[in-house]
Amino acid sequence: MAEETRPGDADSKLDIEGMQSLLAVTRRINAELDPDAVLGTIVDCLVSIVKADRGFLMLRDDDGELQFAIARDRKGQPLEEKKFKVSRGVIDEVATSGETRLIDDAAASDAYNARMSIVSLSLRTILCVALETQQGVIGVIYVDSNAITRRFTDDDVPLIEAFAAQAAATLERLRLQRAERERDRMAAQLSIASEIQKTFLPSTFPPMDGVRGAVASVAALEVGGDFYDVVALPGGRTGFLVGDVSGKGVPGALFGARLMSDVRYQALLHDDVAKTLSHVNDIVAERATRGMFVTMFYGVLDPATGEIEYGNAGHLAPIIRKADGTLDSWGSPLGMPLGILPNQQYESGRRILGRDETFVVISDGPGDAVGEGGERYGDDRVNDTISAGPADPEGLVKAILDSVAEYTGNRPQADDQTLMALSLA
């Protein structure tokens, strides 16, 4: 039978010494900013307070599984991984229930004598406490000893639970601080990315002989997956495109930026809309990852004749606004989005843009914008706004954006909004 602890024994001073240690360690861990150093301090102090042989701290990973964060012996030395042998049954019980487990004379315990891990490790005494925050049990602290002269008692439990509560609060504080720093870092990077994206997307429709135009883009996030461009081509023609990468944020923006340069090169190399789309498709199919694809409308306007040669890779059909406000849609030809299958041959069509007509091509962002009650702005409202709007490209683009913003109440949106309009000068 285990020897009973008496008031005159050295261990009877544990409460006083423990409280002093708890106050000291509270100051230490609250002043520490390095998470690894905090973990070491927590385990070392706990081992010292209860005079254990070993101490382990386990934290939940992103999948909710307990993983060893740090393990120390009574001298403060790290334990090798091969010595990470503990009673997982006790640990799992504490992690599940959140209740402290104290096992005195573990090998002889009626409740735990069936656990071979306790017997095989020659453990005489075990103390396991949950690290609990408002988010639940985030981990456990486990100490054990096989020394006959030191056995944990019920008198140790209140102090160790207070210690665990302080440790959990400190770890939660560090987690929140780390999350805040990461948010700040990401916000700074996204702000820079947004500024960079603005440098390769034309802020206005560039001056082109015989053409009036307007462009605008509102990203759902700091940076968007929509892209657009206007290209001066030989013979006084104007190339223009609007595209949408299947992916938002920085990945979509980077992919779109590189794709714009590819389209420019292929457009000048082939001087043919269908061939340009076919070659760009092969580039996207080879480069895209994780199912990424791109919808894109590409057209070439000859202002001398009003003819537009165009091809559509899975994008919304362009809309022609006539002088009286009636609308026409150029829905054919239509090919699949870029990057889904290589070696696709795209077709092109030719239509005449009248002197009193306005050509409009947009991404699906305006139609998918959500207003109060979760209702989409919808294609019908887009068409009504175009029909009722002014004929000049700049005024028409502004009218669409203003109408969508009024409908949504400037609520955060899930998709980028990109618009381009042009007419003959």
VEXVEXFI-930357 format. One line per 5 residues: number of its first residue (from 1); their letters; for each residue x, y, z of C-alpha. Coordinates in steps of 0.25 Angstrom, whole numbers. Example, Ala and Ser with C-alpha at 12.3 -4.5 7.8 and 13.67 -1.06 7.14 Angstrom:
1> as> 49,-18,31 ~ 55,-4,29
REM end
This chain:
1> maeet> 0,0,0 ~ 5,14,-3 ~ 11,22,8 ~ 2,33,13 ~ 7,47,12
6> rpgda> 8,54,25 ~ 7,69,29 ~ 22,68,33 ~ 26,63,20 ~ 33,71,9
11> dskld> 22,69,0 ~ 12,76,10 ~ 19,89,5 ~ 14,87,-9 ~ 2,96,-9
16> iegmq> 10,108,-4 ~ 22,105,-13 ~ 12,102,-24 ~ 4,115,-23 ~ 17,123,-23
21> sllav> 22,115,-35 ~ 8,117,-42 ~ 9,132,-40 ~ 23,132,-45 ~ 20,124,-57
26> trrin> 8,132,-60 ~ 17,145,-61 ~ 27,137,-70 ~ 17,131,-80 ~ 9,144,-81
31> aeldp> 22,152,-84 ~ 26,141,-95 ~ 23,144,-109 ~ 30,132,-116 ~ 20,120,-116
36> davlg> 31,109,-115 ~ 37,116,-103 ~ 23,117,-96 ~ 21,102,-99 ~ 34,98,-92
41> tivdc> 31,108,-80 ~ 18,101,-78 ~ 23,87,-78 ~ 35,90,-70 ~ 28,98,-59
46> lvsiv> 17,87,-58 ~ 28,76,-56 ~ 34,85,-46 ~ 22,88,-38 ~ 17,73,-37
51> kadrg> 31,68,-37 ~ 28,58,-48 ~ 38,50,-56 ~ 32,54,-70 ~ 23,64,-76
56> flmlr> 15,64,-89 ~ 7,75,-95 ~ -2,71,-107 ~ -10,80,-116 ~ -21,78,-126
61> dddge> -17,79,-140 ~ -26,85,-151 ~ -33,72,-152 ~ -36,71,-138 ~ -26,60,-135
66> lqfai> -17,61,-123 ~ -2,63,-126 ~ 10,64,-117 ~ 15,78,-117 ~ 26,77,-107
71> ardrk> 31,66,-97 ~ 41,68,-86 ~ 48,61,-74 ~ 49,66,-60 ~ 63,72,-64
76> gqple> 56,81,-75 ~ 62,72,-86 ~ 54,69,-98 ~ 50,55,-99 ~ 53,47,-112
81> ekkfk> 41,43,-120 ~ 43,28,-117 ~ 41,31,-103 ~ 27,37,-106 ~ 20,26,-99
86> vsrgv> 8,30,-90 ~ -5,24,-86 ~ -13,29,-98 ~ -26,23,-92 ~ -25,33,-81
91> ideva> -21,44,-90 ~ -33,41,-100 ~ -43,41,-88 ~ -38,55,-83 ~ -38,61,-97
96> tsget> -53,56,-99 ~ -59,59,-85 ~ -50,71,-81 ~ -49,65,-67 ~ -36,63,-60
101> rlidd> -31,49,-57 ~ -23,46,-45 ~ -18,31,-44 ~ -10,28,-32 ~ -2,15,-32
106> aaasd> -6,13,-46 ~ -2,-1,-48 ~ -10,-6,-36 ~ -22,3,-39 ~ -35,-5,-40
111> aynar> -40,5,-51 ~ -28,4,-60 ~ -21,-9,-57 ~ -26,-14,-70 ~ -18,-4,-78
116> msivs> -5,-11,-82 ~ 1,3,-86 ~ 1,7,-71 ~ 7,-6,-67 ~ 17,-7,-78
121> lslrt> 22,7,-75 ~ 24,4,-60 ~ 16,16,-57 ~ 12,18,-42 ~ 4,31,-43
126> ilcva> -2,39,-54 ~ -8,53,-55 ~ -15,58,-68 ~ -22,71,-69 ~ -30,77,-81
131> letqq> -26,90,-87 ~ -40,97,-89 ~ -44,110,-95 ~ -57,115,-100 ~ -55,108,-113
136> gvigv> -54,94,-105 ~ -43,85,-101 ~ -31,90,-109 ~ -21,80,-103 ~ -16,73,-91
141> iyvds> -5,73,-81 ~ 0,60,-76 ~ 10,57,-65 ~ 14,44,-60 ~ 24,37,-50
146> naitr> 29,24,-46 ~ 36,29,-34 ~ 31,22,-21 ~ 35,34,-13 ~ 26,44,-21
151> rftdd> 11,41,-24 ~ 1,51,-28 ~ -11,53,-19 ~ -24,60,-19 ~ -17,72,-12
156> dvpli> -10,74,-25 ~ -22,75,-34 ~ -27,89,-31 ~ -14,95,-33 ~ -11,88,-46
161> eafaa> -25,91,-52 ~ -22,106,-49 ~ -9,104,-56 ~ -16,98,-68 ~ -26,109,-69
166> qaaat> -15,119,-69 ~ -7,111,-79 ~ -20,110,-88 ~ -23,124,-87 ~ -8,128,-91
171> lerlr> -9,118,-103 ~ -22,124,-107 ~ -16,138,-106 ~ -4,134,-115 ~ -13,127,-125
176> lqrae> -22,140,-126 ~ -9,149,-127 ~ -4,139,-138 ~ -17,140,-146 ~ -17,155,-145
181> rerdr> -3,156,-150 ~ -6,146,-161 ~ -19,155,-165 ~ -10,167,-165 ~ 0,161,-173
186> maaql> -10,156,-183 ~ -17,169,-184 ~ -4,176,-187 ~ -1,166,-198 ~ -14,167,-204
191> siase> -14,182,-204 ~ 0,181,-211 ~ -6,171,-221 ~ -18,180,-223 ~ -9,191,-227
196> iqktf> -1,182,-236 ~ -13,177,-243 ~ -17,191,-246 ~ -4,194,-253 ~ -7,183,-264
201> lpstf> -22,185,-265 ~ -25,198,-273 ~ -32,208,-264 ~ -39,214,-276 ~ -41,210,-290
206> ppmdg> -29,214,-297 ~ -30,224,-309 ~ -32,217,-322 ~ -35,224,-335 ~ -50,223,-339
211> vrgav> -54,216,-326 ~ -60,221,-313 ~ -60,212,-302 ~ -61,210,-287 ~ -56,199,-277
216> asvaa> -59,196,-262 ~ -56,185,-252 ~ -60,183,-238 ~ -53,172,-231 ~ -61,163,-221
221> levgg> -48,162,-213 ~ -36,171,-212 ~ -32,165,-226 ~ -41,159,-236 ~ -41,147,-246
226> dfydv> -47,156,-257 ~ -38,162,-267 ~ -39,171,-280 ~ -30,177,-290 ~ -30,186,-302
231> valpg> -20,184,-313 ~ -16,192,-325 ~ -14,183,-337 ~ -9,186,-351 ~ -17,193,-361
236> grtgf> -24,202,-350 ~ -32,191,-344 ~ -35,189,-329 ~ -34,176,-322 ~ -42,175,-309
241> lvgdv> -45,164,-299 ~ -52,161,-286 ~ -49,148,-278 ~ -53,141,-266 ~ -43,132,-259
246> sgkgv> -50,120,-251 ~ -44,125,-238 ~ -44,138,-230 ~ -34,145,-222 ~ -19,145,-224
251> pgalf> -18,132,-232 ~ -29,136,-242 ~ -22,150,-243 ~ -8,144,-246 ~ -14,134,-256
256> garlm> -22,145,-263 ~ -9,154,-264 ~ -1,144,-270 ~ -12,140,-280 ~ -13,155,-285
261> sdvry> 1,155,-290 ~ -2,141,-296 ~ -14,147,-304 ~ -6,159,-308 ~ 5,151,-314
266> qallh> -4,141,-321 ~ -13,152,-326 ~ -1,159,-333 ~ 5,146,-337 ~ -7,140,-344
271> ddvak> -16,152,-348 ~ -28,143,-348 ~ -38,142,-336 ~ -41,127,-338 ~ -26,123,-338
276> tlshv> -23,132,-326 ~ -34,126,-318 ~ -29,112,-322 ~ -15,114,-318 ~ -18,121,-305
281> ndiva> -27,109,-302 ~ -15,100,-303 ~ -7,109,-294 ~ -17,109,-283 ~ -20,94,-284
286> eratr> -5,92,-282 ~ -3,102,-271 ~ -16,101,-263 ~ -17,93,-250 ~ -28,88,-241
291> gmfvt> -38,89,-251 ~ -36,103,-255 ~ -42,109,-267 ~ -45,122,-274 ~ -57,128,-281
296> mfygv> -53,139,-291 ~ -59,147,-302 ~ -49,153,-312 ~ -53,162,-323 ~ -46,171,-334
301> ldpat> -52,183,-339 ~ -49,190,-352 ~ -54,205,-350 ~ -53,208,-364 ~ -64,197,-368
306> geiey> -71,195,-354 ~ -68,180,-356 ~ -65,172,-343 ~ -58,158,-345 ~ -61,151,-332
311> gnagh> -60,138,-324 ~ -66,133,-311 ~ -60,123,-302 ~ -71,120,-292 ~ -73,135,-289
316> lapii> -86,142,-288 ~ -91,147,-302 ~ -89,161,-305 ~ -101,171,-305 ~ -103,181,-316
321> rkadg> -111,193,-312 ~ -118,200,-324 ~ -121,215,-324 ~ -136,212,-320 ~ -131,204,-308
326> tldsw> -135,191,-314 ~ -125,180,-312 ~ -118,169,-320 ~ -109,157,-315 ~ -98,151,-323
331> gsplg> -99,137,-317 ~ -92,129,-328 ~ -82,124,-331 ~ -79,119,-316 ~ -68,110,-312
336> mplgi> -65,103,-299 ~ -57,110,-289 ~ -42,111,-290 ~ -33,100,-284 ~ -44,89,-282
341> lpnqq> -38,81,-294 ~ -26,83,-303 ~ -26,83,-318 ~ -39,90,-319 ~ -42,98,-332
346> yesgr> -50,110,-329 ~ -59,117,-339 ~ -61,132,-342 ~ -72,140,-347 ~ -73,154,-354
351> rilgr> -84,165,-351 ~ -85,179,-354 ~ -86,189,-343 ~ -95,201,-347 ~ -91,215,-345
356> detfv> -103,217,-335 ~ -100,204,-328 ~ -93,201,-315 ~ -86,188,-313 ~ -86,183,-298
361> visdg> -79,171,-293 ~ -79,167,-278 ~ -75,156,-268 ~ -85,149,-261 ~ -83,157,-248
366> pgdav> -94,168,-250 ~ -105,157,-253 ~ -100,149,-241 ~ -100,161,-231 ~ -109,158,-219
371> gegge> -118,168,-213 ~ -126,168,-200 ~ -133,155,-198 ~ -123,148,-206 ~ -129,150,-220
376> rygdd> -120,152,-232 ~ -119,164,-240 ~ -121,155,-252 ~ -120,156,-267 ~ -133,163,-269
381> rvndt> -129,175,-260 ~ -116,175,-267 ~ -123,176,-281 ~ -133,186,-276 ~ -122,195,-271
386> isagp> -115,194,-284 ~ -127,197,-292 ~ -131,209,-283 ~ -117,215,-281 ~ -109,225,-290
391> adpeg> -104,221,-303 ~ -89,226,-300 ~ -80,215,-295 ~ -75,222,-283 ~ -89,226,-278
396> lvkai> -95,213,-281 ~ -84,205,-273 ~ -86,215,-261 ~ -101,213,-262 ~ -100,198,-261
401> ldsva> -90,199,-249 ~ -99,209,-242 ~ -111,201,-244 ~ -104,188,-238 ~ -99,196,-226
406> eytgn> -112,202,-223 ~ -119,188,-224 ~ -108,181,-215 ~ -107,192,-205 ~ -92,191,-207
411> rpqad> -93,177,-200 ~ -80,168,-201 ~ -82,160,-214 ~ -77,146,-218 ~ -73,150,-232
416> dqtlm> -65,160,-240 ~ -72,170,-248 ~ -65,174,-261 ~ -72,182,-273 ~ -67,188,-286
421> alsla> -75,196,-296 ~ -70,202,-309 ~ -76,209,-321 ~ -71,215,-334 ~ -66,230,-333
REM end
